[in-house]
Amino acid sequence: MSFSSLSLDAEIISALPNDIKSPTEIQTRTIPELIAGKDLLALANTGSGKTLAYALPLIQQLIKTKNDSLSLVLVPTRELATQVGSAIDTVASKLNLHTVCLTGGSDKEAQKQALANNPHIIVATTGRMLDLLADNALDAKRITTLILDEADRLLDMGFWHDVQSIAEQISAKRQTAMFSATFSAELKQKAALLMHKPSEISAHPENSTNQDIEETLYLVNKGSKTKALIHLLAQNPWQQVLVFIGAKENADSLSKKLTKAGIQTTCLHGNKTQQEREDALAEFKSGKARVLIATDLLARGIHIDDLPAVINFELPSYAEVYVHRVGRTARAGKQGVAISLVCHGETAALNAIRELTQRALPLVEMAEFPVTDKPSSGESKRAPRDKKANRRTNNKKSIKQFQAKKPRKA
């Protein structure tokens, strides 16, 4: 199928990057629906081309309304806002449509000036968008199209109240579309309150991972994970590797250990300043750093066209996050590798992922790192306290403890 068969104007098709020849499955299924003006609930894997799936109909609508309307794309993180804004601008700028990216950590006054110049498309994080609406930096009623990208993460990360507040301020006659790699029952329920009879489209089985990803899960001792990671990096010729970890403090510690082992490593987490985040991403994308260690909060906007490998140093607390993590590789039809280092203490997290994805995800051992840790039995390792013994001890306390101590001799 070609883009011309999707009711897109010829000038939009001509503005596409040269490396985009034909539409992906999610683009094929969603573009006609959005052009028809329908609200949409779309399930699409990370890396499936969902940004252009909503951006191209959005651009066509703006052209047909003679630029009188305004479109808003809400995303969960600053990094994702930058990525999405850049992808949209690649096409929109060729058609004299202006895109502005609004995120925290950047100069608000400069963003107000950008809004005063009447952009056509806004890509924003929810907190900064609410700030600017409170400052009356734009006429919210001009927004006639609302896109929620990675809607599940907007919910999981606690931004849904912001989403609702923004939706209440923009045009009630808007078109609304949500794109997500996973859809929980809670998200569908909340989506129904923001949308009008939405079409539901799924480009892949619900909560599944990309079939182009080769997944391997290694059972290792908790204390062996760092050595196992260094071993994997030494044994495989991956030029770039994205490593996911849970806590910010652990990210810094692991980064230091890899650097000490001679591996060029950079780190990305919430304690970094905006400039430090941008520098870390730039180092990784340019190849100056081979490994990027990231927490889930900051990893949402990491887009590397040919990222060969993703490694879960720790499994995520939420099963849905696993789908997003491994989706950082094997983008746009390319092959990729996803490896998870799993210890016995993560059994519950692994079972939750298996249940969500409906896949076996078997564990294998690494020959170089035999497993000696034992699975937890769920019972306390401490012996039960002998309460009667405690009472006997208390009763043995002599009256001597109440007597004044004799002064020591000089």
C-alpha positions as CSV (number, residue, x, y, z in Angstrom):
1,M,0.0,0.0,0.0
2,S,1.2,3.6,-0.7
3,F,0.6,6.9,1.1
4,S,-1.4,8.1,-1.8
5,S,-4.0,5.5,-1.1
6,L,-4.6,6.9,2.4
7,S,-6.4,10.1,1.3
8,L,-3.3,12.2,2.0
9,D,-2.7,15.3,-0.1
10,A,0.1,15.0,-2.6
11,E,2.0,18.0,-1.1
12,I,2.1,16.2,2.3
13,I,3.4,13.0,0.7
14,S,6.1,15.0,-1.2
15,A,7.2,16.5,2.2
16,L,7.9,13.1,3.7
17,P,11.6,12.2,4.4
18,N,13.3,10.3,1.6
19,D,13.8,7.2,3.7
20,I,10.0,6.8,4.2
21,K,8.7,4.9,1.2
22,S,5.5,3.2,2.3
23,P,3.2,3.4,5.3
24,T,3.5,1.1,8.3
25,E,0.6,-0.9,9.5
26,I,-0.5,1.6,12.2
27,Q,-0.3,4.4,9.6
28,T,-2.3,2.4,7.1
29,R,-5.1,1.8,9.7
30,T,-5.2,5.1,11.5
31,I,-4.6,7.8,8.9
32,P,-8.0,7.4,7.0
33,E,-9.8,7.3,10.4
34,L,-8.2,10.5,11.6
35,I,-8.7,12.3,8.2
36,A,-12.4,11.4,8.5
37,G,-12.5,13.3,11.8
38,K,-13.1,10.4,14.1
39,D,-11.9,10.1,17.7
40,L,-9.4,7.3,17.9
41,L,-8.0,4.8,20.5
42,A,-4.9,3.2,18.8
43,L,-2.7,0.4,20.1
44,A,0.7,0.6,18.5
45,N,4.1,-0.8,19.5
46,T,6.9,1.6,20.2
47,G,8.8,2.1,16.9
48,S,5.9,1.3,14.7
49,G,5.6,4.8,13.1
50,K,2.8,6.1,15.3
51,T,4.1,9.7,15.4
52,L,3.5,10.1,11.6
53,A,0.3,8.1,12.0
54,Y,-1.3,11.1,13.8
55,A,1.0,13.9,12.5
56,L,0.1,13.5,8.8
57,P,-3.7,13.7,9.3
58,L,-3.1,16.6,11.8
59,I,-1.0,18.5,9.2
60,Q,-3.6,17.9,6.5
61,Q,-6.4,19.3,8.7
62,L,-4.4,22.4,9.4
63,I,-3.8,23.0,5.7
64,K,-7.5,22.6,4.9
65,T,-8.6,24.9,7.8
66,K,-6.2,27.6,6.4
67,N,-4.2,27.5,9.6
68,D,-6.9,29.0,11.8
69,S,-6.9,26.1,14.2
70,L,-4.3,24.8,16.6
71,S,-3.3,21.2,17.4
72,L,-1.9,19.9,20.7
73,V,0.2,16.8,21.3
74,L,0.6,15.9,25.0
75,V,3.5,13.5,26.0
76,P,4.8,12.3,29.4
77,T,8.4,13.5,29.3
78,R,10.6,16.3,28.0
79,E,12.8,14.0,26.0
80,L,9.8,12.5,24.2
81,A,8.4,16.0,23.5
82,T,11.7,17.0,21.8
83,Q,11.7,13.8,19.8
84,V,8.0,14.1,18.7
85,G,8.3,17.8,17.9
86,S,11.4,17.2,15.7
87,A,9.7,14.4,13.8
88,I,6.6,16.5,13.1
89,D,8.6,19.6,12.2
90,T,10.5,17.5,9.6
91,V,7.3,17.4,7.5
92,A,5.3,20.4,8.8
93,S,8.1,23.0,8.2
94,K,8.2,22.1,4.5
95,L,4.5,23.1,4.3
96,N,4.9,26.4,6.2
97,L,3.4,25.1,9.4
98,H,5.2,26.0,12.6
99,T,5.8,23.6,15.5
100,V,6.7,24.6,19.1
101,C,7.9,22.4,21.9
102,L,6.9,23.3,25.4
103,T,8.5,21.6,28.3
104,G,9.7,22.3,31.9
105,G,13.3,23.1,32.4
106,S,13.3,25.6,29.5
107,D,12.8,29.4,29.5
108,K,9.1,30.0,30.0
109,E,9.3,33.6,28.7
110,A,10.9,32.3,25.4
111,Q,8.0,29.8,25.1
112,K,5.5,32.5,25.7
113,Q,7.1,34.5,22.8
114,A,6.9,31.4,20.6
115,L,3.2,31.1,21.3
116,A,2.7,34.8,20.5
117,N,4.0,34.0,17.0
118,N,0.9,31.8,16.5
119,P,2.3,28.3,15.9
120,H,0.1,25.7,14.3
121,I,1.3,22.6,16.3
122,I,2.2,22.4,20.0
123,V,4.0,19.4,21.5
124,A,4.1,19.7,25.3
125,T,4.5,18.1,28.6
126,T,1.3,18.5,30.8
127,G,2.9,20.5,33.6
128,R,4.3,23.2,31.4
129,M,1.2,23.3,29.3
130,L,-0.9,24.0,32.4
131,D,1.5,26.7,33.5
132,L,1.2,28.5,30.2
133,L,-2.6,28.2,30.1
134,A,-2.7,29.6,33.6
135,D,-0.7,32.6,32.4
136,N,-3.1,33.1,29.5
137,A,-0.2,32.6,27.0
138,L,-2.6,31.3,24.4
139,D,-6.3,31.0,23.5
140,A,-7.0,27.4,24.5
141,K,-10.3,27.3,22.6
142,R,-8.3,27.5,19.3
143,I,-7.1,23.9,20.0
144,T,-9.3,21.7,18.0
145,T,-7.2,18.6,17.9
146,L,-5.8,16.8,20.9
147,I,-3.3,13.9,20.7
148,L,-2.2,11.9,23.7
149,D,1.0,10.1,22.9
150,E,2.0,7.2,25.1
151,A,-1.2,7.6,27.0
152,D,-0.5,4.7,29.3
153,R,2.6,6.4,30.6
154,L,0.6,9.7,31.1
155,L,-1.6,7.6,33.4
156,D,1.1,5.6,35.1
157,M,3.3,8.6,35.8
158,G,0.4,10.5,37.5
159,F,-0.3,13.1,34.8
160,W,-3.9,12.2,34.1
161,H,-5.3,14.9,36.3
162,D,-3.3,17.4,34.2
163,V,-4.6,15.9,31.0
164,Q,-8.2,16.3,32.2
165,S,-7.6,19.9,33.3
166,I,-6.1,20.7,29.9
167,A,-9.0,19.0,28.0
168,E,-11.5,21.0,30.0
169,Q,-10.0,24.2,28.7
170,I,-9.7,23.5,25.0
171,S,-12.4,23.3,22.4
172,A,-15.3,20.9,23.4
173,K,-15.7,20.2,19.6
174,R,-12.2,18.9,19.3
175,Q,-11.0,15.7,17.7
176,T,-9.2,13.5,20.3
177,A,-6.8,10.5,19.6
178,M,-4.8,8.4,22.0
179,F,-1.8,6.3,21.0
180,S,-0.3,3.7,23.4
181,A,1.7,0.5,23.4
182,T,-0.6,-0.9,26.2
183,F,-4.2,-0.3,27.2
184,S,-5.3,-1.2,30.7
185,A,-9.0,-1.3,31.7
186,E,-8.4,1.8,33.8
187,L,-7.0,3.7,30.8
188,K,-9.9,2.7,28.6
189,Q,-12.3,3.9,31.2
190,K,-10.6,7.2,31.5
191,A,-10.3,7.6,27.8
192,A,-14.1,7.2,27.4
193,L,-14.6,10.4,29.4
194,L,-12.4,12.4,27.0
195,M,-13.6,11.0,23.7
196,H,-16.8,10.7,21.6
197,K,-17.5,7.2,20.2
198,P,-13.8,6.5,19.4
199,S,-12.8,4.0,16.9
200,E,-10.5,1.3,18.3
201,I,-7.6,0.2,16.2
202,S,-4.9,-2.3,17.1
203,A,-1.8,-2.8,14.9
204,H,-0.7,-5.8,17.0
205,P,-2.0,-8.1,19.7
206,E,-2.7,-6.2,22.9
207,N,0.3,-5.8,25.3
208,S,2.6,-7.6,22.9
209,T,6.2,-6.9,22.0
210,N,7.6,-6.4,18.5
211,Q,8.2,-9.7,16.7
212,D,11.5,-8.4,15.3
213,I,13.0,-8.4,18.9
214,E,15.0,-11.4,20.0
215,E,14.4,-11.6,23.7
216,T,16.6,-13.5,26.1
217,L,16.2,-13.6,29.9
218,Y,19.2,-14.8,32.0
219,L,18.8,-16.0,35.6
220,V,21.7,-14.7,37.6
221,N,22.7,-14.0,41.2
222,K,21.7,-10.5,42.3
223,G,25.3,-9.8,43.2
224,S,26.6,-11.1,39.8
225,K,24.5,-8.7,37.6
226,T,27.2,-6.1,37.1
227,K,29.9,-8.7,36.1
228,A,27.3,-10.3,33.8
229,L,26.5,-7.0,32.2
230,I,30.2,-6.3,31.6
231,H,30.6,-9.8,30.2
232,L,27.7,-9.3,27.7
233,L,29.1,-6.0,26.6
234,A,32.6,-7.6,26.0
235,Q,31.2,-10.6,24.1
236,N,28.9,-8.8,21.7
237,P,29.8,-6.2,19.1
238,W,26.9,-3.9,19.8
239,Q,27.9,-0.3,19.0
240,Q,25.2,1.2,21.2
241,V,23.4,-0.4,24.2
242,L,20.6,1.1,26.3
243,V,20.6,-0.3,29.9
244,F,17.4,0.2,32.0
245,I,17.6,0.4,35.8
246,G,15.1,1.2,38.5
247,A,16.6,3.7,40.9
248,K,18.5,6.9,40.2
249,E,21.1,6.2,42.8
250,N,21.8,2.7,41.3
251,A,22.1,4.3,37.8
252,D,25.0,6.5,39.0
253,S,26.7,3.6,40.8
254,L,26.5,1.2,37.8
255,S,27.7,3.9,35.5
256,K,30.9,4.4,37.6
257,K,31.5,0.6,37.6
258,L,31.2,0.3,33.8
259,T,33.4,3.3,33.3
260,K,36.0,1.8,35.6
261,A,35.8,-1.4,33.4
262,G,36.8,0.7,30.4
263,I,33.3,1.0,28.9
264,Q,32.3,4.5,27.7
265,T,29.1,5.1,29.7
266,T,26.8,8.0,30.3
267,C,23.7,8.2,32.6
268,L,20.2,9.7,32.4
269,H,17.9,10.1,35.3
270,G,15.6,12.6,37.1
271,N,18.3,14.2,39.2
272,K,20.1,15.5,36.1
273,T,19.6,19.1,35.0
274,Q,18.0,19.7,31.6
275,Q,21.4,20.5,30.2
276,E,22.9,17.4,31.6
277,R,20.1,15.3,30.1
278,E,20.7,16.8,26.7
279,D,24.4,16.3,27.0
280,A,24.0,12.6,28.0
281,L,21.7,12.0,25.1
282,A,24.0,13.7,22.6
283,E,27.0,11.7,23.8
284,F,25.0,8.5,23.3
285,K,23.5,9.4,19.9
286,S,26.9,10.6,18.6
287,G,28.6,7.3,19.7
288,K,30.9,9.0,22.1
289,A,29.3,6.8,24.8
290,R,28.6,3.2,23.9
291,V,26.3,2.6,26.9
292,L,23.4,4.8,28.2
293,I,22.1,3.8,31.6
294,A,18.6,5.2,32.1
295,T,15.6,5.1,34.4
296,D,12.2,4.6,33.0
297,L,11.1,8.2,33.6
298,L,13.8,9.6,31.3
299,A,13.9,6.8,28.7
300,R,10.6,7.7,27.1
301,G,12.1,10.1,24.6
302,I,15.2,8.1,23.6
303,H,14.9,7.3,19.9
304,I,17.9,5.7,18.1
305,D,17.1,4.6,14.6
306,D,19.4,1.6,14.7
307,L,19.7,0.8,18.4
308,P,20.9,-2.9,18.3
309,A,20.4,-3.8,22.0
310,V,18.4,-3.1,25.1
311,I,19.4,-4.7,28.5
312,N,17.1,-4.7,31.5
313,F,19.6,-4.6,34.4
314,E,16.5,-4.8,36.6
315,L,13.0,-5.7,35.7
316,P,10.4,-2.9,36.0
317,S,7.9,-2.7,38.8
318,Y,5.1,-2.4,36.2
319,A,4.7,-5.1,33.6
320,E,3.6,-2.6,30.9
321,V,6.9,-0.8,31.2
322,Y,8.7,-4.0,30.0
323,V,6.9,-3.7,26.6
324,H,8.0,0.0,26.3
325,R,11.5,-0.8,27.3
326,V,12.2,-3.5,24.8
327,G,10.4,-1.5,22.2
328,R,13.4,0.9,22.1
329,T,15.1,-1.5,19.8
330,A,13.9,-3.1,16.5
331,R,12.3,0.1,15.3
332,A,10.9,0.7,11.8
333,G,11.1,-3.0,10.8
334,K,14.8,-3.5,11.9
335,Q,16.0,-6.4,14.0
336,G,17.0,-5.9,17.7
337,V,18.0,-7.7,20.8
338,A,16.5,-7.4,24.3
339,I,18.2,-9.0,27.3
340,S,17.0,-9.1,30.9
341,L,19.2,-10.0,33.9
342,V,16.8,-11.6,36.4
343,C,17.5,-12.7,39.9
344,H,15.2,-14.8,42.2
345,G,14.0,-11.7,43.9
346,E,12.3,-10.6,40.7
347,T,10.2,-13.6,40.2
348,A,6.9,-11.7,40.9
349,A,7.8,-9.0,38.4
350,L,8.7,-11.6,35.8
351,N,5.4,-13.5,36.3
352,A,3.5,-10.2,35.9
353,I,5.2,-9.6,32.6
354,R,4.4,-13.2,31.5
355,E,0.8,-12.7,32.4
356,L,0.5,-9.4,30.6
357,T,2.2,-10.5,27.4
358,Q,0.8,-14.0,27.5
359,R,4.3,-15.4,26.7
360,A,6.4,-18.0,28.4
361,L,9.6,-15.9,28.5
362,P,11.8,-18.8,29.8
363,L,14.9,-18.2,32.0
364,V,18.3,-19.5,31.0
365,E,21.5,-19.5,33.0
366,M,24.8,-18.0,31.9
367,A,27.5,-20.6,31.9
368,E,30.0,-18.1,33.2
369,F,27.9,-17.1,36.1
370,P,26.3,-20.1,37.8
371,V,23.4,-19.4,40.1
372,T,24.0,-20.1,43.7
373,D,21.2,-17.9,45.2
374,K,18.2,-19.8,46.4
375,P,14.6,-18.8,45.7
376,S,12.8,-17.2,48.6
377,S,10.4,-19.5,50.4
378,G,8.4,-16.5,51.6
379,E,9.2,-17.4,55.2
380,S,11.2,-15.2,57.5
381,K,14.8,-16.3,58.0
382,R,14.7,-15.1,61.6
383,A,13.8,-17.6,64.3
384,P,10.5,-16.9,66.0
385,R,10.9,-14.9,69.2
386,D,10.5,-16.8,72.5
387,K,8.1,-14.4,74.2
388,K,8.2,-16.5,77.4
389,A,12.0,-16.3,77.4
390,N,11.8,-12.5,77.1
391,R,9.5,-12.3,80.0
392,R,11.8,-14.5,82.1
393,T,14.7,-12.2,81.3
394,N,12.7,-9.2,82.3
395,N,11.7,-10.8,85.6
396,K,15.3,-11.6,86.4
397,K,16.3,-7.9,86.5
398,S,17.7,-7.4,90.0
399,I,17.1,-4.5,92.4
400,K,20.8,-3.6,91.8
401,Q,19.8,-1.8,88.6
402,F,18.0,0.8,90.8
403,Q,20.9,1.3,93.2
404,A,23.3,4.2,92.7
405,K,26.6,3.2,91.2
406,K,29.6,3.6,93.5
407,P,32.1,6.2,92.3
408,R,35.2,4.9,90.6
409,K,38.5,5.1,92.3
410,A,40.9,7.7,90.9
